[in-house]
Amino acid sequence: MGFLKTKNYNSQIKIYCNIILLLILIVIAGCAASKIIYDVKVDNNPYVMYGEVSSCNFFVPEEFSDSLNKKWEADINGSFPNSSVSIYSNLVFVNDLSGRVYCFNIDNGKKVGQLKLGNGVYTTPVLNMFEVIAVSAERKDNESTLQYYNYKKAELEKEVTIEGRVISELIKIDDGIIFNTDKGIIYKYNFNAYQEWKCETNEFTHSSPALKDNIIVFGNDNGEIIGVDAIKGKLLYRIKISKPFFASPSIIDKTILIGNDDGNLYVLDLSTGKTNWSFETGGRIIMTPACDGSNIYIGNLKGDFFSINIKSHQLNWKIKYDGAFNTTPLVSENLILQPGIDRNLLFINKENGEIVKTMLFDGRVKLTPVYFRNILFIGYDNGILEAYEFQK
């Protein structure tokens, strides 16, 4: 009996030791060094923000193959929001909902480093030469933390506390960044982390801003379209359109494209905010529309995907799919790469809407696909980033 007691006691000790070791490993993983250090050359053609430019561009003027070769795979700590990667030289940056920004080598996917900002980082990191600018939204307090980190020096250069939670995308302009908070305050900060202006709209806002011709536009939860002067920070127009806008706008030429909770695509005049025309999709829209200059591509949460001629306002074709669409597609000369909520990426023929291929993943594809320097970047749950090359 004594032998059995000793054996059971030793087994319990072993179990407790394994539990303690596991907890220690979890703590160590959670406390990984918040550091990125890498020396790169000046990049004259980087991919510095969500949508590449301030007006949001999801069109690549190249033909894509529907056959891909995986180049590398990397994993992160948390899940992705509906953001994207940003790229400078041979570095790829991406954010996650655990409050981190990661940096990977574009050639082999090896992790260069990571930054722990706070709680969730909902927005794509903005890149300004050797500086990565990112913001975390605190869960408990009604505030966000904006950080400017120099990865060439491995130095946190500036940190600012922002009133309100920043859960929508940042815009980079020539002399700073522009963003809004969920309380409807829109800010401009320069690259020295100095607040140049703020504009209060006093309405809950989940729509990211877009900018062209010095006009910032976004929708809000009250169904309004807001236009703000990007230089002075003054309200240009505020027009009640419909039900809430949880989707974000893109801008093509002098035209705003945005969907809303009614399931309508609205095409608005950039200078006035007035509606030129609208198109009913029949399901709630939360994705940013994509456009190649001739046609608008947009999906809804009912699983419908549309190609609409921007000049005639007429439907080209419609897909009915078993699943919701909430992530903006990447559009090429011949194919549309559209993430689906049911763990897939659809390759859609632009001319007729035929699904020519479906790629399946182990999780939902959350990032808007980015094609840059002959590499396609795809991110899916739970925190997997993959890089592909198209077969010729």
DARA-V278915 format. One record per residue. N is the residue number from 1. RES is the residue in one small letter. PHI is phi in radians with two decimals (* if undefined). PSI is psi in radians with two decimals (none if undefined). OMEGA is omega in whole degrees, 0 to 359 (999 if undefined). Layout:
# DARA-V278915
n->N res->RES phi->PHI psi->PSI omega->OMEGA
n->N res->RES phi->PHI psi->PSI omega->OMEGA
This chain:
# DARA-V278915
n->1 res->m phi->* psi->-0.70 omega->180
n->2 res->g phi->-1.09 psi->-0.67 omega->179
n->3 res->f phi->-1.08 psi->-0.73 omega->180
n->4 res->l phi->-1.12 psi->-0.71 omega->179
n->5 res->k phi->-1.10 psi->-0.76 omega->180
n->6 res->t phi->-1.11 psi->-0.72 omega->180
n->7 res->k phi->-1.11 psi->-0.79 omega->179
n->8 res->n phi->-1.11 psi->-0.69 omega->181
n->9 res->y phi->-1.10 psi->-0.77 omega->180
n->10 res->n phi->-1.13 psi->-0.64 omega->178
n->11 res->s phi->-1.13 psi->-0.73 omega->178
n->12 res->q phi->-1.12 psi->-0.73 omega->178
n->13 res->i phi->-1.05 psi->-0.74 omega->180
n->14 res->k phi->-1.10 psi->-0.72 omega->178
n->15 res->i phi->-1.10 psi->-0.81 omega->180
n->16 res->y phi->-1.07 psi->-0.73 omega->180
n->17 res->c phi->-1.11 psi->-0.69 omega->179
n->18 res->n phi->-1.16 psi->-0.68 omega->178
n->19 res->i phi->-1.11 psi->-0.79 omega->180
n->20 res->i phi->-1.09 psi->-0.73 omega->179
n->21 res->l phi->-1.09 psi->-0.74 omega->179
n->22 res->l phi->-1.08 psi->-0.75 omega->179
n->23 res->l phi->-1.10 psi->-0.69 omega->178
n->24 res->i phi->-1.09 psi->-0.74 omega->180
n->25 res->l phi->-1.12 psi->-0.66 omega->178
n->26 res->i phi->-1.12 psi->-0.77 omega->180
n->27 res->v phi->-1.10 psi->-0.75 omega->180
n->28 res->i phi->-1.09 psi->-0.75 omega->179
n->29 res->a phi->-1.11 psi->-0.70 omega->180
n->30 res->g phi->-1.23 psi->-0.40 omega->182
n->31 res->c phi->-1.82 psi->0.42 omega->179
n->32 res->a phi->-1.00 psi->2.59 omega->187
n->33 res->a phi->-0.97 psi->2.29 omega->177
n->34 res->s phi->-1.55 psi->1.52 omega->187
n->35 res->k phi->-2.78 psi->2.36 omega->169
n->36 res->i phi->-2.27 psi->2.19 omega->176
n->37 res->i phi->-2.39 psi->2.16 omega->182
n->38 res->y phi->-2.87 psi->2.39 omega->180
n->39 res->d phi->-1.82 psi->2.07 omega->181
n->40 res->v phi->-2.21 psi->2.82 omega->175
n->41 res->k phi->-1.41 psi->2.80 omega->177
n->42 res->v phi->-1.09 psi->2.30 omega->181
n->43 res->d phi->-1.86 psi->2.07 omega->182
n->44 res->n phi->-1.55 psi->-0.06 omega->180
n->45 res->n phi->-2.50 psi->1.09 omega->181
n->46 res->p phi->-1.50 psi->3.01 omega->174
n->47 res->y phi->-1.93 psi->1.63 omega->199
n->48 res->v phi->-1.68 psi->-0.13 omega->185
n->49 res->m phi->-2.79 psi->2.99 omega->175
n->50 res->y phi->-1.06 psi->2.27 omega->181
n->51 res->g phi->1.38 psi->0.08 omega->175
n->52 res->e phi->1.26 psi->-0.81 omega->180
n->53 res->v phi->-2.23 psi->2.94 omega->186
n->54 res->s phi->-1.16 psi->-0.39 omega->178
n->55 res->s phi->-1.52 psi->-0.13 omega->181
n->56 res->c phi->1.29 psi->1.94 omega->181
n->57 res->n phi->-2.18 psi->2.06 omega->180
n->58 res->f phi->-2.05 psi->0.39 omega->182
n->59 res->f phi->-1.99 psi->2.30 omega->176
n->60 res->v phi->-2.01 psi->2.07 omega->183
n->61 res->p phi->-1.38 psi->1.00 omega->177
n->62 res->e phi->-2.45 psi->2.75 omega->174
n->63 res->e phi->-1.57 psi->2.38 omega->180
n->64 res->f phi->-1.83 psi->2.53 omega->167
n->65 res->s phi->-1.45 psi->2.76 omega->174
n->66 res->d phi->-1.68 psi->0.26 omega->179
n->67 res->s phi->-2.06 psi->2.20 omega->185
n->68 res->l phi->-2.13 psi->2.61 omega->170
n->69 res->n phi->-2.02 psi->2.23 omega->179
n->70 res->k phi->-1.25 psi->2.27 omega->180
n->71 res->k phi->-1.61 psi->-0.80 omega->176
n->72 res->w phi->-2.86 psi->2.93 omega->178
n->73 res->e phi->-2.39 psi->2.43 omega->178
n->74 res->a phi->-2.39 psi->2.64 omega->179
n->75 res->d phi->-2.12 psi->2.71 omega->181
n->76 res->i phi->-2.19 psi->-3.14 omega->186
n->77 res->n phi->-1.35 psi->-0.73 omega->187
n->78 res->g phi->-2.08 psi->-2.93 omega->180
n->79 res->s phi->-1.60 psi->2.75 omega->177
n->80 res->f phi->-1.48 psi->2.54 omega->162
n->81 res->p phi->-1.47 psi->-3.02 omega->177
n->82 res->n phi->-1.49 psi->1.20 omega->180
n->83 res->s phi->-2.06 psi->-2.53 omega->177
n->84 res->s phi->-2.76 psi->3.10 omega->172
n->85 res->v phi->-1.43 psi->2.83 omega->165
n->86 res->s phi->-2.23 psi->2.71 omega->192
n->87 res->i phi->-2.43 psi->2.34 omega->172
n->88 res->y phi->-2.40 psi->2.16 omega->182
n->89 res->s phi->0.96 psi->-2.13 omega->180
n->90 res->n phi->-1.85 psi->0.52 omega->179
n->91 res->l phi->-2.06 psi->2.37 omega->177
n->92 res->v phi->-2.00 psi->2.24 omega->180
n->93 res->f phi->-1.98 psi->2.51 omega->177
n->94 res->v phi->-2.64 psi->2.64 omega->182
n->95 res->n phi->-1.91 psi->2.86 omega->175
n->96 res->d phi->-2.52 psi->2.99 omega->185
n->97 res->l phi->-1.42 psi->-0.02 omega->174
n->98 res->s phi->-1.54 psi->0.02 omega->176
n->99 res->g phi->1.65 psi->0.42 omega->183
n->100 res->r phi->-2.09 psi->2.70 omega->168
n->101 res->v phi->-2.09 psi->2.26 omega->184
n->102 res->y phi->-1.95 psi->2.66 omega->178
n->103 res->c phi->-2.26 psi->2.24 omega->181
n->104 res->f phi->-2.19 psi->2.64 omega->173
n->105 res->n phi->-1.29 psi->2.24 omega->186
n->106 res->i phi->-1.20 psi->-0.42 omega->184
n->107 res->d phi->-1.42 psi->-0.63 omega->186
n->108 res->n phi->-2.28 psi->-0.07 omega->178
n->109 res->g phi->1.35 psi->0.11 omega->178
n->110 res->k phi->-1.23 psi->2.43 omega->183
n->111 res->k phi->-1.30 psi->2.19 omega->177
n->112 res->v phi->-1.46 psi->-0.62 omega->179
n->113 res->g phi->2.97 psi->-3.09 omega->178
n->114 res->q phi->-2.62 psi->2.75 omega->176
n->115 res->l phi->-2.10 psi->2.35 omega->174
n->116 res->k phi->-1.80 psi->1.89 omega->185
n->117 res->l phi->-1.55 psi->-0.72 omega->185
n->118 res->g phi->2.93 psi->-2.00 omega->176
n->119 res->n phi->-1.65 psi->-2.32 omega->186
n->120 res->g phi->-1.23 psi->2.36 omega->170
n->121 res->v phi->-1.85 psi->1.81 omega->187
n->122 res->y phi->-1.56 psi->-0.22 omega->191
n->123 res->t phi->-2.05 psi->2.57 omega->178
n->124 res->t phi->-1.05 psi->2.30 omega->176
n->125 res->p phi->-1.05 psi->2.41 omega->176
n->126 res->v phi->-1.69 psi->2.41 omega->184
n->127 res->l phi->-1.98 psi->2.27 omega->177
n->128 res->n phi->-2.25 psi->1.60 omega->187
n->129 res->m phi->0.95 psi->-2.00 omega->184
n->130 res->f phi->-1.63 psi->0.32 omega->182
n->131 res->e phi->-2.05 psi->2.34 omega->171
n->132 res->v phi->-1.88 psi->2.23 omega->182
n->133 res->i phi->-1.97 psi->2.15 omega->183
n->134 res->a phi->-2.52 psi->2.81 omega->183
n->135 res->v phi->-2.41 psi->2.39 omega->177
n->136 res->s phi->-1.95 psi->2.47 omega->178
n->137 res->a phi->-1.75 psi->2.07 omega->182
n->138 res->e phi->-1.29 psi->2.42 omega->184
n->139 res->r phi->-1.33 psi->-0.72 omega->187
n->140 res->k phi->-1.50 psi->-0.72 omega->184
n->141 res->d phi->-1.72 psi->2.65 omega->180
n->142 res->n phi->-1.46 psi->1.14 omega->182
n->143 res->e phi->-2.74 psi->2.93 omega->177
n->144 res->s phi->-2.33 psi->2.80 omega->179
n->145 res->t phi->-2.06 psi->2.07 omega->179
n->146 res->l phi->-1.74 psi->2.19 omega->183
n->147 res->q phi->-2.18 psi->2.46 omega->174
n->148 res->y phi->-2.01 psi->1.99 omega->185
n->149 res->y phi->-2.10 psi->2.20 omega->178
n->150 res->n phi->-1.62 psi->1.90 omega->185
n->151 res->y phi->-1.46 psi->-0.21 omega->174
n->152 res->k phi->-1.30 psi->-0.59 omega->179
n->153 res->k phi->-1.74 psi->-0.14 omega->186
n->154 res->a phi->0.97 psi->0.93 omega->188
n->155 res->e phi->-2.45 psi->2.24 omega->171
n->156 res->l phi->-1.34 psi->1.90 omega->188
n->157 res->e phi->-1.52 psi->-0.63 omega->184
n->158 res->k phi->-2.59 psi->2.57 omega->177
n->159 res->e phi->-2.53 psi->2.29 omega->184
n->160 res->v phi->-2.31 psi->2.40 omega->174
n->161 res->t phi->-1.61 psi->2.24 omega->183
n->162 res->i phi->-1.91 psi->2.37 omega->174
n->163 res->e phi->-1.27 psi->2.17 omega->182
n->164 res->g phi->1.71 psi->2.87 omega->182
n->165 res->r phi->-1.71 psi->2.20 omega->179
n->166 res->v phi->-1.61 psi->1.84 omega->182
n->167 res->i phi->-2.14 psi->0.12 omega->177
n->168 res->s phi->-2.06 psi->2.98 omega->192
n->169 res->e phi->-1.26 psi->2.63 omega->175
n->170 res->l phi->-1.55 psi->2.57 omega->174
n->171 res->i phi->-1.94 psi->2.32 omega->171
n->172 res->k phi->-1.74 psi->2.34 omega->173
n->173 res->i phi->-2.15 psi->-3.07 omega->187
n->174 res->d phi->-1.07 psi->-0.60 omega->187
n->175 res->d phi->-2.11 psi->0.31 omega->179
n->176 res->g phi->2.88 psi->-2.74 omega->180
n->177 res->i phi->-2.28 psi->2.69 omega->179
n->178 res->i phi->-2.27 psi->2.42 omega->179
n->179 res->f phi->-2.78 psi->2.87 omega->175
n->180 res->n phi->-2.19 psi->2.90 omega->179
n->181 res->t phi->-1.94 psi->2.96 omega->180
n->182 res->d phi->-1.18 psi->-0.24 omega->177
n->183 res->k phi->-1.55 psi->0.02 omega->177
n->184 res->g phi->1.49 psi->0.33 omega->175
n->185 res->i phi->-1.67 psi->2.23 omega->177
n->186 res->i phi->-1.91 psi->2.34 omega->186
n->187 res->y phi->-2.11 psi->2.67 omega->163
n->188 res->k phi->-2.17 psi->2.20 omega->174
n->189 res->y phi->-2.07 psi->2.45 omega->175
n->190 res->n phi->-1.48 psi->-3.09 omega->185
n->191 res->f phi->-1.37 psi->-0.02 omega->171
n->192 res->n phi->-1.73 psi->0.23 omega->179
n->193 res->a phi->1.14 psi->0.47 omega->176
n->194 res->y phi->-1.71 psi->2.27 omega->179
n->195 res->q phi->-1.32 psi->2.02 omega->181
n->196 res->e phi->-1.52 psi->-0.59 omega->174
n->197 res->w phi->-2.88 psi->2.86 omega->169
n->198 res->k phi->-2.50 psi->2.60 omega->181
n->199 res->c phi->-2.23 psi->2.09 omega->182
n->200 res->e phi->-1.69 psi->2.18 omega->178
n->201 res->t phi->-1.84 psi->-0.23 omega->175
n->202 res->n phi->1.00 psi->0.72 omega->177
n->203 res->e phi->-2.58 psi->2.39 omega->180
n->204 res->f phi->-1.00 psi->2.40 omega->187
n->205 res->t phi->-2.43 psi->2.20 omega->175
n->206 res->h phi->-2.10 psi->-0.04 omega->181
n->207 res->s phi->-1.47 psi->2.32 omega->176
n->208 res->s phi->-1.32 psi->2.64 omega->177
n->209 res->p phi->-1.42 psi->2.72 omega->168
n->210 res->a phi->-2.30 psi->2.77 omega->187
n->211 res->l phi->-2.50 psi->2.40 omega->171
n->212 res->k phi->-2.76 psi->2.56 omega->179
n->213 res->d phi->0.92 psi->0.67 omega->179
n->214 res->n phi->1.08 psi->0.43 omega->175
n->215 res->i phi->-2.08 psi->2.12 omega->176
n->216 res->i phi->-1.62 psi->2.33 omega->179
n->217 res->v phi->-2.30 psi->2.56 omega->173
n->218 res->f phi->-2.86 psi->2.86 omega->174
n->219 res->g phi->-1.78 psi->3.00 omega->176
n->220 res->n phi->-2.38 psi->3.10 omega->185
n->221 res->d phi->-1.25 psi->-0.17 omega->178
n->222 res->n phi->-1.65 psi->0.09 omega->179
n->223 res->g phi->1.39 psi->0.40 omega->180
n->224 res->e phi->-1.78 psi->2.64 omega->168
n->225 res->i phi->-1.79 psi->2.24 omega->183
n->226 res->i phi->-1.96 psi->2.35 omega->173
n->227 res->g phi->-2.11 psi->2.28 omega->183
n->228 res->v phi->-2.26 psi->2.42 omega->176
n->229 res->d phi->-1.21 psi->2.10 omega->185
n->230 res->a phi->-1.27 psi->-0.34 omega->181
n->231 res->i phi->-1.53 psi->-0.82 omega->185
n->232 res->k phi->-1.71 psi->-0.30 omega->182
n->233 res->g phi->1.30 psi->0.40 omega->182
n->234 res->k phi->-1.74 psi->2.54 omega->179
n->235 res->l phi->-1.18 psi->2.21 omega->178
n->236 res->l phi->-1.66 psi->-0.75 omega->176
n->237 res->y phi->-2.73 psi->2.75 omega->179
n->238 res->r phi->-2.61 psi->1.87 omega->189
n->239 res->i phi->-2.18 psi->2.22 omega->175
n->240 res->k phi->-1.34 psi->2.11 omega->184
n->241 res->i phi->-1.85 psi->-0.87 omega->192
n->242 res->s phi->-2.99 psi->-2.56 omega->175
n->243 res->k phi->-1.30 psi->3.09 omega->187
n->244 res->p phi->-0.97 psi->2.57 omega->171
n->245 res->f phi->-1.83 psi->1.79 omega->170
n->246 res->f phi->-1.68 psi->-0.23 omega->175
n->247 res->a phi->-1.42 psi->2.87 omega->179
n->248 res->s phi->-1.93 psi->2.73 omega->182
n->249 res->p phi->-1.56 psi->2.77 omega->162
n->250 res->s phi->-2.18 psi->2.79 omega->184
n->251 res->i phi->-2.20 psi->2.25 omega->176
n->252 res->i phi->-2.20 psi->2.15 omega->186
n->253 res->d phi->0.99 psi->-2.05 omega->180
n->254 res->k phi->-1.92 psi->0.47 omega->190
n->255 res->t phi->-2.20 psi->2.36 omega->176
n->256 res->i phi->-1.65 psi->2.35 omega->174
n->257 res->l phi->-2.04 psi->2.22 omega->181
n->258 res->i phi->-2.76 psi->2.49 omega->176
n->259 res->g phi->-1.89 psi->2.91 omega->183
n->260 res->n phi->-2.51 psi->-3.06 omega->183
n->261 res->d phi->-1.20 psi->-0.33 omega->174
n->262 res->d phi->-1.23 psi->-0.30 omega->186
n->263 res->g phi->1.52 psi->0.31 omega->180
n->264 res->n phi->-1.78 psi->2.44 omega->167
n->265 res->l phi->-1.57 psi->2.18 omega->179
n->266 res->y phi->-1.90 psi->2.35 omega->177
n->267 res->v phi->-2.01 psi->1.99 omega->192
n->268 res->l phi->-2.11 psi->2.73 omega->176
n->269 res->d phi->-1.38 psi->2.20 omega->184
n->270 res->l phi->-1.11 psi->-0.69 omega->186
n->271 res->s phi->-1.31 psi->-0.47 omega->184
n->272 res->t phi->-2.05 psi->-0.37 omega->184
n->273 res->g phi->1.41 psi->0.01 omega->182
n->274 res->k phi->-1.36 psi->2.60 omega->183
n->275 res->t phi->-1.30 psi->2.17 omega->173
n->276 res->n phi->-1.45 psi->-0.84 omega->176
n->277 res->w phi->-2.87 psi->2.94 omega->180
n->278 res->s phi->-2.46 psi->2.82 omega->181
n->279 res->f phi->-2.40 psi->2.25 omega->183
n->280 res->e phi->-1.57 psi->2.20 omega->179
n->281 res->t phi->-1.79 psi->-0.33 omega->177
n->282 res->g phi->1.52 psi->0.10 omega->179
n->283 res->g phi->-2.67 psi->2.66 omega->183
n->284 res->r phi->-1.01 psi->2.39 omega->181
n->285 res->i phi->-1.99 psi->2.23 omega->174
n->286 res->i phi->-2.21 psi->-0.04 omega->180
n->287 res->m phi->-1.55 psi->2.74 omega->173
n->288 res->t phi->-1.40 psi->2.29 omega->180
n->289 res->p phi->-1.17 psi->2.63 omega->172
n->290 res->a phi->-1.97 psi->2.66 omega->182
n->291 res->c phi->-2.61 psi->2.44 omega->178
n->292 res->d phi->-1.82 psi->0.21 omega->181
n->293 res->g phi->1.75 psi->-0.46 omega->180
n->294 res->s phi->-1.97 psi->-0.67 omega->184
n->295 res->n phi->-2.30 psi->2.60 omega->177
n->296 res->i phi->-1.76 psi->2.41 omega->180
n->297 res->y phi->-2.13 psi->2.17 omega->184
n->298 res->i phi->-2.68 psi->2.55 omega->177
n->299 res->g phi->-2.18 psi->2.92 omega->179
n->300 res->n phi->-2.24 psi->3.12 omega->184
n->301 res->l phi->-1.38 psi->-0.06 omega->174
n->302 res->k phi->-1.52 psi->-0.13 omega->181
n->303 res->g phi->1.62 psi->0.30 omega->176
n->304 res->d phi->-1.69 psi->2.43 omega->178
n->305 res->f phi->-2.27 psi->2.39 omega->191
n->306 res->f phi->-2.22 psi->2.55 omega->164
n->307 res->s phi->-2.03 psi->2.13 omega->186
n->308 res->i phi->-2.21 psi->2.26 omega->179
n->309 res->n phi->-1.24 psi->2.19 omega->187
n->310 res->i phi->-1.28 psi->-0.40 omega->181
n->311 res->k phi->-1.58 psi->-0.81 omega->182
n->312 res->s phi->-1.49 psi->-0.28 omega->182
n->313 res->h phi->1.19 psi->0.24 omega->185
n->314 res->q phi->-1.72 psi->2.66 omega->177
n->315 res->l phi->-1.26 psi->2.25 omega->173
n->316 res->n phi->-1.46 psi->-0.88 omega->178
n->317 res->w phi->-2.86 psi->2.88 omega->181
n->318 res->k phi->-2.44 psi->2.44 omega->174
n->319 res->i phi->-1.93 psi->2.35 omega->171
n->320 res->k phi->-1.87 psi->2.02 omega->186
n->321 res->y phi->-2.16 psi->2.62 omega->181
n->322 res->d phi->-1.46 psi->1.43 omega->182
n->323 res->g phi->2.74 psi->2.91 omega->182
n->324 res->a phi->-1.71 psi->2.68 omega->175
n->325 res->f phi->-2.00 psi->2.04 omega->179
n->326 res->n phi->-2.30 psi->-0.01 omega->181
n->327 res->t phi->-2.00 psi->2.40 omega->182
n->328 res->t phi->-1.18 psi->2.42 omega->182
n->329 res->p phi->-1.44 psi->2.94 omega->168
n->330 res->l phi->-1.86 psi->2.26 omega->186
n->331 res->v phi->-2.00 psi->2.27 omega->176
n->332 res->s phi->-1.98 psi->-2.98 omega->180
n->333 res->e phi->-1.17 psi->-0.50 omega->186
n->334 res->n phi->-2.18 psi->-0.39 omega->185
n->335 res->l phi->-2.25 psi->2.69 omega->170
n->336 res->i phi->-1.98 psi->2.21 omega->177
n->337 res->l phi->-1.79 psi->1.80 omega->188
n->338 res->q phi->-2.00 psi->1.99 omega->174
n->339 res->p phi->-1.16 psi->2.47 omega->174
n->340 res->g phi->-1.98 psi->2.70 omega->184
n->341 res->i phi->-1.28 psi->-0.27 omega->182
n->342 res->d phi->-1.71 psi->0.80 omega->168
n->343 res->r phi->1.17 psi->0.66 omega->180
n->344 res->n phi->-2.45 psi->2.91 omega->172
n->345 res->l phi->-2.22 psi->2.09 omega->182
n->346 res->l phi->-1.62 psi->2.38 omega->171
n->347 res->f phi->-1.80 psi->1.93 omega->188
n->348 res->i phi->-1.96 psi->2.29 omega->175
n->349 res->n phi->-1.18 psi->2.15 omega->184
n->350 res->k phi->-1.13 psi->-0.52 omega->187
n->351 res->e phi->-1.32 psi->-0.69 omega->187
n->352 res->n phi->-2.24 psi->-0.05 omega->179
n->353 res->g phi->1.42 psi->0.14 omega->179
n->354 res->e phi->-1.23 psi->2.31 omega->175
n->355 res->i phi->-1.42 psi->1.87 omega->186
n->356 res->v phi->-1.55 psi->-0.34 omega->179
n->357 res->k phi->-2.81 psi->2.60 omega->174
n->358 res->t phi->-2.25 psi->2.11 omega->175
n->359 res->m phi->-1.71 psi->2.24 omega->179
n->360 res->l phi->-1.77 psi->2.50 omega->180
n->361 res->f phi->-2.21 psi->3.00 omega->181
n->362 res->d phi->-1.45 psi->-0.04 omega->178
n->363 res->g phi->-2.71 psi->3.04 omega->179
n->364 res->r phi->-1.15 psi->2.35 omega->176
n->365 res->v phi->-1.34 psi->1.96 omega->189
n->366 res->k phi->-1.79 psi->-0.58 omega->182
n->367 res->l phi->-1.44 psi->2.48 omega->168
n->368 res->t phi->-1.12 psi->2.20 omega->181
n->369 res->p phi->-1.05 psi->2.45 omega->177
n->370 res->v phi->-2.13 psi->2.26 omega->174
n->371 res->y phi->-1.96 psi->2.09 omega->184
n->372 res->f phi->-2.66 psi->2.26 omega->180
n->373 res->r phi->0.93 psi->0.80 omega->175
n->374 res->n phi->1.17 psi->0.34 omega->177
n->375 res->i phi->-2.19 psi->2.37 omega->176
n->376 res->l phi->-1.79 psi->2.23 omega->181
n->377 res->f phi->-1.90 psi->2.26 omega->181
n->378 res->i phi->-2.29 psi->2.31 omega->178
n->379 res->g phi->-2.19 psi->2.37 omega->182
n->380 res->y phi->-2.50 psi->2.88 omega->176
n->381 res->d phi->-1.14 psi->2.55 omega->355
n->382 res->n phi->-1.74 psi->1.64 omega->175
n->383 res->g phi->1.20 psi->0.77 omega->178
n->384 res->i phi->-1.96 psi->2.17 omega->176
n->385 res->l phi->-1.93 psi->2.24 omega->181
n->386 res->e phi->-2.18 psi->2.55 omega->177
n->387 res->a phi->-2.07 psi->2.36 omega->183
n->388 res->y phi->-2.26 psi->2.71 omega->169
n->389 res->e phi->-2.06 psi->2.48 omega->178
n->390 res->f phi->-1.38 psi->2.38 omega->173
n->391 res->q phi->-1.33 psi->2.48 omega->180
n->392 res->k phi->-1.35 psi->none omega->999
